[in-house]
Amino acid sequence: MDTNFSGEAFSVTETQLQEPKQYHVIFLNDDYTTMEFVTDVLQVIFHKSEVEAEQLMKKVHVEGAAVVGTYTYDIAVTRINLTIKIAREQGFPLRCEIQEV
């Protein structure tokens, strides 16, 4: 809302706000990253419960990919970068991608 004060009178102008675009974070299956590592990352970085993390990990394993969260662009990229950094430090080739909703 914008306000314009001029003397004793003022006007209020409604400003239309747009919701930020949303992006899916997608994990891709590979033959080397352990299921335990994927589950741990989902719990620590993506704040999933143990049950939800295991379900998502199994979906990635069986279907080849799964959406593990939907976030604004900055949050999605930050979580992907952190995931990849930790995966590389642990010697895993885990791949993630971002997709606009």
Secondary structure, DSSP 8 states (H G I E B T S, - for coil): -EEEEETTEEEEE--------EEEEEEE--SSS-HHHHHHHHHHTS---HHHHHHHHHHHHHHSEEEEEEEEHHHHHHHHHHHHHHHHHTT---EEEEEE-
